[in-house]
Amino acid sequence: AYKMIVVSDSTPLINLAKIKKFELLKVLFNKVYISPAVYKEVVINGKGRYGSQEVSSAKWISVEKVKDIFAVDLLLNTIDEGEAETIVLAKELKANYLLLDQVSPRKIAYIIKSREKLNIQIKGTLGLLVIGYRKGIIPNLKVVLDELIAKGTWIDDRIYNKVLESQSVRVRLD
């Protein structure tokens, strides 16, 4: 069976935990890698908050150390440690998916992706929800988006509408 390599930053983990859709990651990918900085951010510093309990008890989440500390240090000028480690780890593991929500780290990830000719898909929380919807795991995108917003996650109006448009185009992906 084809092993998919997925590396996640903290925000997608937290966002999915907020709306009780954390298991979507396990259903879609079977295994998810996170960096030590992401673990620390979500589980230790985020104790008692969304995602902390879920990440610490998920046997299918694997904490993987980043080798290229220099690359991480360079990125720390523009993005936080978790984001920097996540991007470098995805490159090191030759990940199929890189899960990132914030704009700056995503821009950096796209630059690295094209420069290094990496075959990597960059997805955020909403992209994951759309995949879940298309596979029939999530029955209604509007419900989960509204719940995210109600729990304090900011979603740009244009993106919100774009995601809902993708709901009207029911595509089955196997």
Secondary structure, DSSP 4 states (H G I P E B T S, - for coil): -PPP-EEE-HHHHHHHHHTT-TTHHHHHHS-EEE-HHHHIIIIITTTTSTTHHHHHH-TTEEE---S-HHHHHHHTTTS-HHHHHHHHHHHHTT-SEEE--SHHHHHHHHHHHHHTT---EEE-HHHHHHHHHHTTSSS-HHHHHHHHHHTT----HHHHHHHHHHHHS-----
